Amino acid sequence: MKLSARNVLKGKVIGIDKGKVTAIVRIGIGGGAVVTSSITMAALKDLKLKKGSDVHAIIKASEVLLGVDD
């Protein structure tokens, strides 16, 4: 798999919450860190995702927002 995105995190599906149209997929990426993705139910089925599936979280963003405590 070759991508233009540089933020690719390898992980494992640790949970899936299914809705009518979308699913929330939680991906453990190590060290207790979790990335969450909202995908369509069609994509969930097409990718054959289930708990324990190996996946790559691909993050492509045009900007990064930062915040600090006052």
Protein Blocks (a to p, Z undefined) as FASTA:
>chain_A
ZZfbfbdcddddfbdcddfkbccddddebjhiacdddddfklmmmnopaehiacdddddd
fbdcddddZZ
